[in-house]
Amino acid sequence: GKDRNLNITELLCASCSKWFHESCITYQVGKLVPFMMNYIFMCKTCSPTGLETFKKNQA
């Protein structure tokens, strides 16, 4: 529940469309460019395993 800060990377859940600060998730995603959507992220709530999932797509 923090306010949006456009200077940091956020991830959009592919299922519920909620935004998550990179610092607020447990999955280590590595180096990302802000505003790039070349990934599929799923939050803990939406993931069938109950764990965050992250997969980079070929740009």
FIKOLZA-1660 file (N, C-alpha, C; in steps of 0.1 Angstrom, whole numbers, plus 5000, padded with zeros to 4 digits):
% residues 59
   i   px   py   pz ch aa at
   1 5007 4988 5000  A  G  N
   1 5000 5000 5000  A  G CA
   1 5008 5013 5000  A  G  C
   2 5019 5014 4993  A  K  N
   2 5026 5027 4992  A  K CA
   2 5020 5035 4980  A  K  C
   3 5023 5048 4980  A  D  N
   3 5019 5056 4968  A  D CA
   3 5028 5053 4957  A  D  C
   4 5023 5055 4945  A  R  N
   4 5032 5052 4933  A  R CA
   4 5043 5062 4932  A  R  C
   5 5055 5057 4928  A  N  N
   5 5067 5065 4926  A  N CA
   5 5072 5061 4912  A  N  C
   6 5071 5070 4903  A  L  N
   6 5074 5067 4889  A  L CA
   6 5089 5066 4887  A  L  C
   7 5097 5069 4897  A  N  N
   7 5112 5068 4896  A  N CA
   7 5117 5054 4899  A  N  C
   8 5108 5045 4903  A  I  N
   8 5112 5031 4907  A  I CA
   8 5104 5021 4898  A  I  C
   9 5110 5009 4897  A  T  N
   9 5104 4999 4889  A  T CA
   9 5092 4993 4896  A  T  C
  10 5081 4991 4889  A  E  N
  10 5069 4984 4894  A  E CA
  10 5065 4973 4884  A  E  C
  11 5059 4963 4889  A  L  N
  11 5055 4952 4881  A  L CA
  11 5039 4951 4881  A  L  C
  12 5034 4948 4869  A  L  N
  12 5019 4947 4868  A  L CA
  12 5016 4932 4868  A  L  C
  13 5007 4928 4877  A  C  N
  13 5002 4914 4877  A  C CA
  13 4994 4912 4864  A  C  C
  14 4997 4901 4857  A  A  N
  14 4990 4898 4845  A  A CA
  14 4976 4893 4847  A  A  C
  15 4973 4889 4860  A  S  N
  15 4960 4884 4863  A  S CA
  15 4950 4895 4868  A  S  C
  16 4954 4901 4879  A  C  N
  16 4945 4911 4886  A  C CA
  16 4948 4925 4882  A  C  C
  17 4959 4928 4874  A  S  N
  17 4962 4941 4870  A  S CA
  17 4966 4951 4881  A  S  C
  18 4970 4946 4892  A  K  N
  18 4975 4955 4903  A  K CA
  18 4990 4957 4901  A  K  C
  19 4995 4969 4905  A  W  N
  19 5009 4972 4904  A  W CA
  19 5016 4969 4917  A  W  C
  20 5028 4964 4916  A  F  N
  20 5036 4960 4928  A  F CA
  20 5050 4967 4927  A  F  C
  21 5055 4974 4937  A  H  N
  21 5068 4979 4937  A  H CA
  21 5078 4967 4937  A  H  C
  22 5089 4968 4930  A  E  N
  22 5098 4958 4929  A  E CA
  22 5104 4954 4943  A  E  C
  23 5105 4964 4952  A  S  N
  23 5110 4962 4965  A  S CA
  23 5100 4955 4974  A  S  C
  24 5087 4955 4970  A  C  N
  24 5076 4949 4978  A  C CA
  24 5074 4934 4975  A  C  C
  25 5080 4929 4965  A  I  N
  25 5078 4915 4961  A  I CA
  25 5090 4906 4966  A  I  C
  26 5088 4894 4968  A  T  N
  26 5099 4885 4973  A  T CA
  26 5108 4879 4961  A  T  C
  27 5102 4878 4950  A  Y  N
  27 5109 4873 4938  A  Y CA
  27 5120 4882 4934  A  Y  C
  28 5132 4878 4931  A  Q  N
  28 5143 4886 4926  A  Q CA
  28 5142 4886 4911  A  Q  C
  29 5138 4897 4906  A  V  N
  29 5136 4898 4891  A  V CA
  29 5148 4902 4883  A  V  C
  30 5158 4908 4890  A  G  N
  30 5170 4912 4883  A  G CA
  30 5168 4926 4877  A  G  C
  31 5176 4930 4867  A  K  N
  31 5176 4943 4862  A  K CA
  31 5164 4945 4852  A  K  C
  32 5156 4955 4855  A  L  N
  32 5145 4958 4846  A  L CA
  32 5145 4973 4843  A  L  C
  33 5139 4976 4831  A  V  N
  33 5138 4990 4827  A  V CA
  33 5124 4995 4831  A  V  C
  34 5123 5006 4838  A  P  N
  34 5109 5011 4842  A  P CA
  34 5101 5013 4829  A  P  C
  35 5088 5010 4830  A  F  N
  35 5078 5011 4820  A  F CA
  35 5079 5001 4808  A  F  C
  36 5088 4992 4809  A  M  N
  36 5089 4981 4799  A  M CA
  36 5080 4970 4803  A  M  C
  37 5073 4964 4793  A  M  N
  37 5063 4954 4796  A  M CA
  37 5067 4941 4790  A  M  C
  38 5080 4938 4790  A  N  N
  38 5085 4926 4783  A  N CA
  38 5086 4914 4794  A  N  C
  39 5076 4913 4802  A  Y  N
  39 5076 4902 4812  A  Y CA
  39 5062 4898 4815  A  Y  C
  40 5061 4887 4822  A  I  N
  40 5048 4882 4827  A  I CA
  40 5050 4880 4842  A  I  C
  41 5043 4888 4850  A  F  N
  41 5044 4887 4865  A  F CA
  41 5030 4883 4870  A  F  C
  42 5030 4874 4880  A  M  N
  42 5018 4871 4887  A  M CA
  42 5020 4872 4902  A  M  C
  43 5012 4879 4909  A  C  N
  43 5013 4881 4923  A  C CA
  43 5009 4868 4931  A  C  C
  44 5013 4868 4944  A  K  N
  44 5010 4856 4952  A  K CA
  44 4995 4853 4953  A  K  C
  45 4987 4863 4953  A  T  N
  45 4972 4861 4954  A  T CA
  45 4967 4854 4941  A  T  C
  46 4972 4858 4930  A  C  N
  46 4967 4852 4917  A  C CA
  46 4974 4839 4913  A  C  C
  47 4986 4837 4917  A  S  N
  47 4994 4825 4913  A  S CA
  47 4988 4812 4919  A  S  C
  48 4986 4802 4911  A  P  N
  48 4980 4789 4916  A  P CA
  48 4989 4783 4927  A  P  C
  49 5002 4786 4927  A  T  N
  49 5011 4780 4937  A  T CA
  49 5012 4788 4949  A  T  C
  50 5006 4801 4949  A  G  N
  50 5007 4809 4961  A  G CA
  50 5020 4817 4962  A  G  C
  51 5029 4815 4951  A  L  N
  51 5042 4822 4951  A  L CA
  51 5042 4831 4939  A  L  C
  52 5049 4842 4940  A  E  N
  52 5050 4851 4928  A  E CA
  52 5057 4844 4917  A  E  C
  53 5053 4847 4905  A  T  N
  53 5060 4842 4893  A  T CA
  53 5064 4853 4884  A  T  C
  54 5075 4851 4877  A  F  N
  54 5080 4862 4868  A  F CA
  54 5087 4855 4857  A  F  C
  55 5084 4860 4845  A  K  N
  55 5091 4854 4833  A  K CA
  55 5093 4865 4823  A  K  C
  56 5106 4867 4819  A  K  N
  56 5109 4877 4809  A  K CA
  56 5105 4872 4795  A  K  C
  57 5099 4880 4787  A  N  N
  57 5096 4877 4773  A  N CA
  57 5107 4882 4764  A  N  C
  58 5109 4876 4752  A  Q  N
  58 5118 4881 4742  A  Q CA
  58 5113 4895 4737  A  Q  C
  59 5121 4905 4737  A  A  N
  59 5116 4918 4733  A  A CA
  59 5117 4919 4718  A  A  C
% end
